[in-house]
Amino acid sequence: MLYLATLADCDVMAAIHATAFPAPDAWSRDVFSLQLALPNVAGLLHPSGGTILLRVAADEAEILTLAVTPTARRGGIGTALLLEAATLAGSMGARTIFLEVSVANIAARRLYSGAGFIETGRRPHYYSDNSDALVLRLDLAPVD
Ligand SMILES: CC(C)(COP(=O)(O)OP(=O)(O)OC[C@H]1O[C@@H](n2cnc3c(N)ncnc32)[C@H](O)[C@@H]1OP(=O)(O)O)[C@@H](O)C(=O)NCCC(=O)NCCS
C-alpha cells in the first residue's frame, strides 16, 4: 500500500501537507522537490492521504515531516508511515531516528510514543505559536 515517493509525487505530497498543516506551515511542491532531490532524503506516500519525509546522515535519521489528511486519520496510516520510514532509515544506514514535535501536539506525541520514541531534549519556544519542541529519539534494532 505504501510506496516510495519520487519527484513525480511532489504535487500529491504538497496537497496532503496543505490539508494537514495551517497555511504558513504547509510545504509547497517546490520544497518537497528540493528535499527529494537530495540523495540522503527519502519519502513515502500512502494513497489514502499520508506522507512522510526522512533524511539520513551517517548513522542518524531525522523525520522531516509527517502528515495525514484529516479525513484519513485514526486509521493507522500515520503509524504505518512511521514504521516503514524506520525500516527505510535502517536500510539507508541509520541506527537512530530523531524528530521534533510540539509539546502541544498531543496526537503526534501519542503516535510517536506508541512507536517507541522517547524524549531526549526540549527546545523552548521553538514553534511560531511559542510552544516548546520536544526532541524524540528511537534506537533501531541492529540489522544482521
Ligand atoms: C499526527 C498524525 C500524523 C497522526 O496520523 P494518524 O494516521 O491519525 O495516526 P494513527 O491512526 O496511526 O494513530 C496512532 C495513534 O496515535 C494517537 N493519536 C492519533 N491521533 C490522535 C488524536 N487526535 N488524539 C489523541 N491521540 C491520537 C493514538 O494513540 C493512535 O492510536 P489509536 O487510534 O489506536 O488510539 C496526524 O494527526 C496529522 O497529520 N496531524 C497533523 C500534522 C502533524 O501534527 N504531524 C506531525 C508533526 S511532528
The ligand as an SDF file (V2000), in Angstrom:
LIG
                    3D

 48 50  0  0  0  0  0  0  0  0999 V2000
   -0.2210   13.0940   13.9260 C   0  0  0  0  0  0  0  0  0  0  0  0
   -0.8370   12.4060   12.6890 C   0  0  0  0  0  0  0  0  0  0  0  0
    0.2520   12.1880   11.6450 C   0  0  0  0  0  0  0  0  0  0  0  0
   -1.4320   11.0490   13.1250 C   0  0  0  0  0  0  0  0  0  0  0  0
   -1.8420   10.3440   11.9590 O   0  0  0  0  0  0  0  0  0  0  0  0
   -2.9320    9.1510   12.0660 P   0  0  0  0  0  0  0  0  0  0  0  0
   -2.9610    8.4480   10.7690 O   0  0  0  0  0  0  0  0  0  0  0  0
   -4.2110    9.6910   12.5670 O   0  0  0  0  0  0  0  0  0  0  0  0
   -2.2530    8.2530   13.1920 O   0  0  0  0  0  0  0  0  0  0  0  0
   -2.6770    6.7600   13.6120 P   0  0  0  0  0  0  0  0  0  0  0  0
   -4.0640    6.4560   13.1220 O   0  0  0  0  0  0  0  0  0  0  0  0
   -1.5930    5.8460   13.2030 O   0  0  0  0  0  0  0  0  0  0  0  0
   -2.7220    6.9090   15.2090 O   0  0  0  0  0  0  0  0  0  0  0  0
   -1.8190    6.1960   16.0310 C   0  0  0  0  0  0  0  0  0  0  0  0
   -2.0340    6.5900   17.4630 C   0  0  0  0  0  0  0  0  0  0  0  0
   -1.6830    7.9630   17.6790 O   0  0  0  0  0  0  0  0  0  0  0  0
   -2.5630    8.5320   18.6640 C   0  0  0  0  0  0  0  0  0  0  0  0
   -3.4000    9.5560   18.0660 N   0  0  0  0  0  0  0  0  0  0  0  0
   -3.5420    9.8490   16.7550 C   0  0  0  0  0  0  0  0  0  0  0  0
   -4.3910   10.8910   16.6110 N   0  0  0  0  0  0  0  0  0  0  0  0
   -4.7830   11.2410   17.8410 C   0  0  0  0  0  0  0  0  0  0  0  0
   -5.6370   12.2620   18.3480 C   0  0  0  0  0  0  0  0  0  0  0  0
   -6.2810   13.1210   17.5340 N   0  0  0  0  0  0  0  0  0  0  0  0
   -5.8190   12.3710   19.6910 N   0  0  0  0  0  0  0  0  0  0  0  0
   -5.1760   11.5390   20.5220 C   0  0  0  0  0  0  0  0  0  0  0  0
   -4.3340   10.5220   20.1080 N   0  0  0  0  0  0  0  0  0  0  0  0
   -4.1580   10.4000   18.7780 C   0  0  0  0  0  0  0  0  0  0  0  0
   -3.4280    7.3880   19.1650 C   0  0  0  0  0  0  0  0  0  0  0  0
   -2.7420    6.7700   20.2360 O   0  0  0  0  0  0  0  0  0  0  0  0
   -3.4620    6.4940   17.9310 C   0  0  0  0  0  0  0  0  0  0  0  0
   -3.7810    5.1510   18.2150 O   0  0  0  0  0  0  0  0  0  0  0  0
   -5.3500    4.7240   18.3030 P   0  0  0  0  0  0  0  0  0  0  0  0
   -6.0340    5.2950   17.0920 O   0  0  0  0  0  0  0  0  0  0  0  0
   -5.2800    3.2220   18.3030 O   0  0  0  0  0  0  0  0  0  0  0  0
   -5.8660    5.3170   19.5740 O   0  0  0  0  0  0  0  0  0  0  0  0
   -1.9940   13.2720   12.0960 C   0  0  0  0  0  0  0  0  0  0  0  0
   -2.8950   13.6000   13.1500 O   0  0  0  0  0  0  0  0  0  0  0  0
   -1.5350   14.5450   11.4330 C   0  0  0  0  0  0  0  0  0  0  0  0
   -1.2110   14.5530   10.2460 O   0  0  0  0  0  0  0  0  0  0  0  0
   -1.5210   15.6630   12.1840 N   0  0  0  0  0  0  0  0  0  0  0  0
   -1.1580   16.9720   11.6480 C   0  0  0  0  0  0  0  0  0  0  0  0
    0.2950   17.0210   11.2290 C   0  0  0  0  0  0  0  0  0  0  0  0
    1.2190   16.6630   12.3700 C   0  0  0  0  0  0  0  0  0  0  0  0
    0.9920   17.0150   13.5210 O   0  0  0  0  0  0  0  0  0  0  0  0
    2.3060   15.9650   12.0120 N   0  0  0  0  0  0  0  0  0  0  0  0
    3.3170   15.5730   12.9670 C   0  0  0  0  0  0  0  0  0  0  0  0
    4.2140   16.7320   13.2160 C   0  0  0  0  0  0  0  0  0  0  0  0
    5.5450   16.3020   14.3320 S   0  0  0  0  0  0  0  0  0  0  0  0
  1  2  1  0
  2  3  1  0
  2  4  1  0
  2 36  1  0
  4  5  1  0
  5  6  1  0
  6  7  2  0
  6  8  1  0
  6  9  1  0
  9 10  1  0
 10 11  2  0
 10 12  1  0
 10 13  1  0
 13 14  1  0
 14 15  1  0
 15 16  1  0
 15 30  1  0
 16 17  1  0
 17 18  1  0
 17 28  1  0
 18 19  1  0
 18 27  1  0
 19 20  2  0
 20 21  1  0
 21 22  1  0
 21 27  2  0
 22 23  1  0
 22 24  2  0
 24 25  1  0
 25 26  2  0
 26 27  1  0
 28 29  1  0
 28 30  1  0
 30 31  1  0
 31 32  1  0
 32 33  2  0
 32 34  1  0
 32 35  1  0
 36 37  1  0
 36 38  1  0
 38 39  2  0
 38 40  1  0
 40 41  1  0
 41 42  1  0
 42 43  1  0
 43 44  2  0
 43 45  1  0
 45 46  1  0
 46 47  1  0
 47 48  1  0
M  END
$$$$
